[in-house]
């Protein structure tokens, strides 16, 4: 008896998330279909022009916006950023450097510093145990 290997598929929203792009900015045929694992791998290995353009210019999804600004998702919300932003809008925000962005970046730096401290502490405890 032979088993047929079925191709794993995902919703367009899941594929867009894995590709790091804003679903509403993708072509209609991408939004309306399903994406197989093989198609996703092909898009990652050899991105079409629309994907290259979206990754370069946006609009970018919130996780990408947060990463580009160096803040958390919650920090974006506290700063009033609730929608997808283009690279140009992100660059303008960086140049403007509003007070909320300065504060959120400082908070994020403290969080990273504390995470590193805890990691070192756990490592030292594990080495000593």
Backbone torsions as a table, in degrees:
resi	resn	phi	psi	omega
1	UNK	NA	128.8	179.3
2	UNK	-101.2	143.0	177.8
3	UNK	-100.8	136.6	177.4
4	UNK	-90.8	124.6	179.1
5	UNK	-82.5	117.3	178.7
6	UNK	-90.2	144.3	-178.9
7	UNK	-77.3	130.7	178.0
8	UNK	-72.7	132.3	179.8
9	UNK	-121.1	163.3	178.8
10	UNK	-141.9	160.5	176.7
11	UNK	-69.7	155.0	177.9
12	UNK	-57.3	-35.1	179.8
13	UNK	-62.2	-40.8	179.1
14	UNK	-66.6	-44.0	179.7
15	UNK	-63.5	-42.0	179.5
16	UNK	-61.9	-40.7	178.6
17	UNK	-62.2	-43.8	180.0
18	UNK	-67.0	-29.6	178.9
19	UNK	-85.2	-11.3	179.4
20	UNK	74.2	33.1	179.8
21	UNK	-124.6	160.6	179.9
22	UNK	-82.6	116.9	-173.4
23	UNK	-53.9	-44.9	-175.9
24	UNK	-64.0	-15.8	179.8
25	UNK	-94.6	-5.2	-179.4
26	UNK	-80.1	161.1	178.7
27	UNK	-60.8	152.3	-177.6
28	UNK	-56.0	-41.2	-177.9
29	UNK	-64.6	-29.8	175.9
30	UNK	-71.3	-43.5	-177.1
31	UNK	-67.7	-30.2	-172.7
32	UNK	-93.4	-13.3	-176.4
33	UNK	-103.3	-169.2	170.8
34	UNK	-113.5	155.9	-176.6
35	UNK	-118.3	124.9	177.5
36	UNK	-81.9	162.7	178.1
37	UNK	-59.6	-40.1	179.4
38	UNK	-64.6	-40.8	178.0
39	UNK	-64.2	-41.7	178.3
40	UNK	-61.5	-46.2	178.5
41	UNK	-60.4	-39.2	178.7
42	UNK	-66.4	-40.6	178.2
43	UNK	-63.8	-36.5	179.6
44	UNK	-74.1	-38.1	-177.2
45	UNK	-74.9	-40.0	-176.9
46	UNK	-137.8	77.4	-173.9
47	UNK	-64.5	135.6	174.8
48	UNK	-70.1	168.9	-175.6
49	UNK	-59.2	-39.0	-178.4
50	UNK	-62.2	-35.8	179.7
51	UNK	-72.6	-41.2	177.0
52	UNK	-60.9	-43.3	179.8
53	UNK	-62.9	-44.5	-179.9
54	UNK	-63.5	-42.3	-180.0
55	UNK	-66.7	-33.0	-178.6
56	UNK	-81.2	-47.9	-169.9
57	UNK	-104.9	-19.7	-176.7
58	UNK	83.2	-169.2	8.9
59	UNK	-67.7	146.2	-176.2
60	UNK	-101.8	145.5	174.7
61	UNK	-69.6	162.4	-175.5
62	UNK	-52.3	-43.9	180.0
63	UNK	-60.3	-36.4	179.7
64	UNK	-72.1	-41.6	177.5
65	UNK	-59.0	-46.8	-179.8
66	UNK	-59.9	-44.6	-179.4
67	UNK	-64.2	-43.4	-179.1
68	UNK	-65.6	-30.6	179.0
69	UNK	-89.2	-12.1	179.4
70	UNK	74.8	34.0	179.6
71	UNK	-130.8	171.3	177.3
72	UNK	-84.0	168.4	175.2
73	UNK	-61.3	-42.2	179.1
74	UNK	-64.4	-36.3	177.9
75	UNK	-63.0	-37.4	175.2
76	UNK	-60.2	-47.1	-179.0
77	UNK	-62.4	-43.0	178.6
78	UNK	-62.6	-31.0	178.8
79	UNK	-82.8	-2.1	177.8
80	UNK	85.8	10.2	178.5
81	UNK	-91.3	107.6	-176.2
82	UNK	-117.5	-10.6	-177.1
83	UNK	-113.8	169.1	176.3
84	UNK	-67.6	145.9	179.7
85	UNK	-122.2	149.5	174.8
86	UNK	-83.0	166.6	177.5
87	UNK	-59.6	-38.9	179.5
88	UNK	-62.5	-42.5	178.7
89	UNK	-66.4	-39.2	178.5
90	UNK	-63.9	-44.7	179.0
91	UNK	-62.5	-37.8	178.6
92	UNK	-65.5	-40.7	177.7
93	UNK	-63.1	-42.8	178.4
94	UNK	-61.3	-42.6	-179.1
95	UNK	-66.8	-40.0	179.2
96	UNK	-69.4	-36.2	179.4
97	UNK	45.8	62.1	-179.1
98	UNK	-63.6	163.6	-176.7
99	UNK	-57.3	-41.5	-179.2
100	UNK	-61.5	-37.0	-179.7
101	UNK	-68.8	-42.1	176.9
102	UNK	-58.9	-45.4	-178.6
103	UNK	-64.6	-45.4	-178.4
104	UNK	-67.4	-36.3	176.5
105	UNK	-65.0	-40.7	177.9
106	UNK	-63.7	-42.4	177.8
107	UNK	-61.0	-45.2	-179.4
108	UNK	-63.6	-38.6	178.2
109	UNK	-63.5	-41.1	177.5
110	UNK	-63.9	-41.5	179.3
111	UNK	-61.5	-44.9	179.3
112	UNK	-64.2	-41.4	179.3
113	UNK	-61.6	-43.9	179.5
114	UNK	-66.1	-40.5	178.5
115	UNK	-62.4	-41.3	178.3
116	UNK	-65.4	-40.5	179.0
117	UNK	-62.2	-45.1	-180.0
118	UNK	-65.4	-37.3	178.4
119	UNK	-63.4	-44.5	178.1
120	UNK	-62.4	-41.3	-179.9
121	UNK	-62.3	-45.8	179.0
122	UNK	-63.4	-39.3	179.0
123	UNK	-64.0	-44.0	-179.7
124	UNK	-64.5	-39.4	178.1
125	UNK	-66.3	-37.9	179.5
126	UNK	-69.3	-38.0	179.0
127	UNK	-68.4	-33.9	-177.8
128	UNK	-83.2	-16.4	-176.3
129	UNK	-82.8	NA	NA
